[in-house]
């Protein structure tokens, strides 16, 4: 009774505390976050609480502005193939995206290939800046600051249709890039966030076929050590307080209602913010998973799981659940409390006297929009160049622009940038053809052939000094139709890949026959089994789709302005039969570099350079109570400045439980000048060397020897050390 009276007295108590500046106590920034959230909860009507179960954080009666979600995996998403943010009809009746340009970077798979946390953070900062700009610029208000990014899912299998949205197969690399992305999106202000980072899709969401009803089955060790690890780090180290529950089940329970949402992510990890469903998940809970006989029961279960935002029709079912006693107002309070906290961190609860520094963005009409600045263009170009992975180079690259008279640029992606389903509309696009023309002398002839109709590609290649053939996948199957992907080796959301073979490898063969100086540019969202090309083509590079600076960034690498240092973020297998069954989520059964057996096409962490690096020795291995610090000396033995990605893996010969054969535990991308030797220190927190003990329900660091494997990829280990724990 005492607690009930105290709760009823909250409106009066907070009302007395509110200063003359604030019409409501929840606007008073001198109160704690918890006090402000509780006060707002205490004065909301039941209908307002039900409305807050949507993706809109606004409460019109209390002058809390509307604020919804953006997509933002590789730049703020407005427009694009999916027409995010609205559509309009032209005079001729054609439906097109609303004209809201944003800076578009390489796909997340390409961002991961940079192995550069600082750069990924800058990409996220740019997206957040543009989100604030559109929220706050007069005449352009888009009413959204919650960013559905990054995607912390793990690409355990290259057949996954949404591989392009991920940072790769490794939990540690993905976690570090997730932390960087979250920090970039939310900013570094002690009180306010620039935008809110809502990670996708919790948990183990890496099959598209049947995703609305399938179950991803694995033990709690893999939950904590692998699938959940990037989300855990995104919350505990990155500071994210929001994520989207996946469509699938984990061990038979749909994620939108799974007990781990509250018991683990809220109570143990500290996510006191948003948990939302994926689009249409309530309907799928009933019709696909068949978890409940009615929508009212399903809606009640979602709310009771503390999933506080529906991306679905839900209002009539929540009201029905309340009427039938399946749900209480207290249940709704518990679910939406996190939504209110996120609104507070975005500054939406402050009223007219906010000290939120991000409110100034977009207010100066004399400044160029953030997507039109020279810095945005420079950043997009830098990220693109640093995402390029040099897979093979037999004395052909870099090209000397001064010595080339004719260059043939060939293929379906030579003069076309394809945006994926989660892209926006960039302010401009520089294709590969344009980028190469920008890089060469005026008197150099650049011949273009999109395909080999009438032998055009072969003729162009034969007439040129160098042939550059650009092939790959289409990110959404050339049509926006849902679940449509006509090429077996293509994939997209709702469609997994049925093949890993490169459809245009025959075009590569014909071009190479016409010109032995052929460069294969693989423009793709995922790996291919390009065994023939690896054996025969003298130079191969990989780049992902979407970047508005795709052409200039690639040309910077091809012509040596940028020395490539991108690295693979997935194991590129030789054959599709080298992969376990698609629905086998136990990665110990031969999946990822940690457990795969046998030869591969390109290992995880692989990538070449125009420089040569020698790992000379381990200078020291030091440890204290919390960390192990390994210092190695790396020398650039070539005559060209370059960057090296120094990677440290751990193995556990004394472990009493099954552990990975090796496990990435530190990395650093560093510049090393020609002839220079640099000492590189890699820090490994001891807790990262532990395993999840199911009996104790905690991470345990075993006493014994840990091997420290340092090198240029998961297979190119050049130095070995050890440490005794």
C-alpha positions, 0 to 999 in steps of 0.5 A: 500500500505504501508503494502504491501511495508513493506512486500516486503521489509522484505527479504532485511531487515532481510538479512541485520540483519543476522550475518556472522554466518547465511546464512539466517535471519530466522536462527538468534536466536537474532531475535524474533520468529515472525521475524524469522517465517515471514522471512522464509515465505517471501522467500519460493516459492509457491511450498515449501509452498504447501509442508509445508501443509504436515506433513513434516516440512523440506525445502531442498532448505534452509537446513531445515531438514525433520521432521515428526510425531510419535505416542507416547501415551504410549512410542515412537511408532516404529514397533508394530502391525501397523509397525509404522516407516517402515517395512522390509522383512525377508529372508523367505519373512515375512513382519515384523516391522523395528527393532527400539525398544523403552520403552513401558509403560502401555496404556494411560488408565493405565497411567491415573489410576496412578493419578500421574502427576509427573510419567506421565511427566516422561513417556513423558520425556522418549518418547521424549528422545528416539525420539531425539535419533532416530532423531540424532543418525548416521545410525538411523535417523527417521526424526520425532520430532512431537509426536501425544500425549497425547490423550486429548479425554474424555472416556465418554462411556466405549463402545468407541473402543479407550477407551484405548487411553484416561486418562478417563472420567473426564475433570479435571483429564484428563487435569492435566495428559495432562498438565504433558504429554505435559511438559514431551514431550516438556521439560523445556528449555526456547527456545527449545522443546525436541519434539512437543506435538500434542494432539489428537483428537479435539473434542468430538471424542468418538464413532468409529462406523460411526466416519467418518460422525457422528456429536457430538452434544452438547452446548457451555457450555459442549464444554468449561466445558467438551469436550474442557477443556483438550485441553484448559489446554494443550495449556494454561498451558501445552504449547502445540502448536499443535493438530489433528482435529477429523474426526467427526463433532461438531453440524453438521460442520466437525472438520477439517474445524470448525470455532472454530479452528481459532476463539477459539483455535488460537485467544482465547487460543493462539495455534500459532502452528500446526493444522492437519487433521486426516488420510484421513480426506480430502477424508472423508470430501467429500465422508463421510460428503459430505460437498463439491462437489469437493476435491478442494473445500474441500482442500480450506476449510481446509486451510482457517480454518487454518488447516495447515497439511494434512494427506491425498493426497492433493497437486493436490487439493490445486493447483486446488483450487489456479487455480480456485481462491478458495484459495490464497497464503495468505490463505496458509501462514496463515495456515502454519505459525504455522508449521514454528513456531513449526519447530523453537521451535524444533531448525530446523531453526537454521542452523549449529550454534544452541545452542539447548541443545537437539542436544547432545542426541544420539551423544555419541556412548559409552552410552547405547541407552535410551531404554536400560538403567536401569533407563528406565526399572525401570521407566516402572516397577514403572509405571506399578505397580502404574497403578494397581487398586485393585478392591477387596480383601477379605483377600487374598492379598498380597501373602506371597512368602515364604509360597507358594509351588504351584502357578497356573497361568492361562489364555490367557494373563498369558504368553503373552503381547499384544501390541495395535495399537499405540504401538511400539516394546519394547526391551524385555517383561516380562509376568505375568507368568515370573514376578511371577516366578521372585518373588517366591523362586526357590523351588516354583512350578509355573504351567501354563495353557493358557486355559481349554482344556482337563481341564488343567486350572481346574487341575492346579488350584486344584493342587495349593495353589493359582490360578491367572487367567488372562483374558481380551480383545485383543486390535486389535481383534487378526488380524490387519485387519481394522474395525475387532473385532470378540469379541463383548466386544472387541473394537479398532479404528474404532470399538465400543464395543457391549457388556461389558460382560467378555467373559472368566468369565466362565473360572474364574468360573471354576478356582474358583470352583477348588480353592477358593483362586483365584485371577482375574487379569483383563488385559484390556483396559476398564471396564467390567460388572464383577458382578459375579466375584465381588460377588464371587472371593476373589481378583480382580485387573485391569491392562492394556496391553502393558507394557514391565514390565507388569509381574514384575509390577503386581508381585510387587503388588501381593506379596506386594513389592508395595502397590497398589494405582491405581484408576479407571478413569471411572465409571464401570457400572453394566449393559450396559443398565445403559448407555445412547444412544452411540451417546448422547453427552449430558453427563447430560443425566446420563453419567459419575460420575457427572450425572450418577444415580443409583448404579455402580460396581466401582465408578470413583476414586475407588481403594483399598490398603493393608493399611487402611486410616482414613480421620480425619478432615479438618484442615483449609479452606483458600482463597485469591483472586485466590485460595482456600487451603484445608488442611486435616489430613489423617492417615494410621491406618494399620501396612503397609506403603502405598499411598493414593489418596486424592480427592477433589470434589466440589458441588454447592448447590446455583447455579442458573444453572444446575451443576454436582452433584459433580466435581473433582477439586483437587487430590494428590497421597501421601505416608503415613507410617504405623501409620503416620498422614499427613496433605495434602493441596489441592489447588483449583483455584477459576476460576475452580469453575466457569461455562461457561456463554453462554450469556457472553461467559466466565467462571463465578464464582457465589457468594454463597456456594460451598461444598468441598467433600474430600475422597477416591473416588467419592462415598467414601466422608469422610469429608465435608466442605464449602466455601463462594464465 
